[in-house]
Amino acid sequence: GRIVHANPYARTLLGPGVLGRGFAELAAPSEVERFTKALALARAGAWHAELEISRLDSTRLPVELSIAAGSGAGAPAVVLFRDLREQR
């Protein structure tokens, strides 16, 4: 799915070009498989974990990620990111 809305902090965190970007494109290269599985698992309920995402400038960010998604093709998902850089 594509990112259709991001709050102001998410746009600052992820970069101004985040809207319209594919959600899976946020996964750091080492996290792509885990990220894809998380999306599938979220369709059956919710998913929560820590992982790394990549900004448009390729900077990696450790985040706490929570995903809640509807079931079925095209169902929307709500994704919450929490920046973990200050905690590390």
Summary of the structure (lengths in Angstrom):
residues: 88
radius of gyration: 12.3
end to end distance: 30.2
largest distance: 37.2
contacts: 221
relative contact order: 0.18
helix: 32%
strand: 33%
